[in-house]
């Protein structure tokens, strides 16, 4: 485990897990005065392109199973595509009030890495081409940049077309 101290408070599960796997990452912090900032605002506050910053969405299938979808912040999750990928009749967004119970994370700080339990995960195929993407570091105000292939590996994810066609 890396002995590198995190400058911004205690390490989150996401940071601990990435370090334990030996995955190189870069951290970013941003201010969220109201406790939550939407993904597009986060990308803008970090001075990053919208297609490099990804949000973590948790869904619930007809079977009551939970699934994680990681998509670009400016995109919309196509629930039908997600349902098809996870083998469900349909999936719906998990209500915000359920998020902490299911993942251990809060809205705006939900990382695809280090949830209470490893949930089936899909990362939008648009991430597969880039060298790095930016996802939540596990709390509001913290983002981490890492190789999408290593994110795929640590979460057991697959690259899938998940977004609504524009």
Secondary structure, DSSP 8 states (H G I E B T S, - for coil): ------SSSS--HHHHHHHHTT---EEEE---TTS---HHHHHHHHT--TTTBEEEEEEEETTS-EEEEEEETTS-B-HHHHHHHHT-S-EEE--HHHHHHHHS--TT---SSS-SS--EEEEEGGGTTSS-EEEEEEETTEEEEE-HHHHHHHHT-EEE--B---
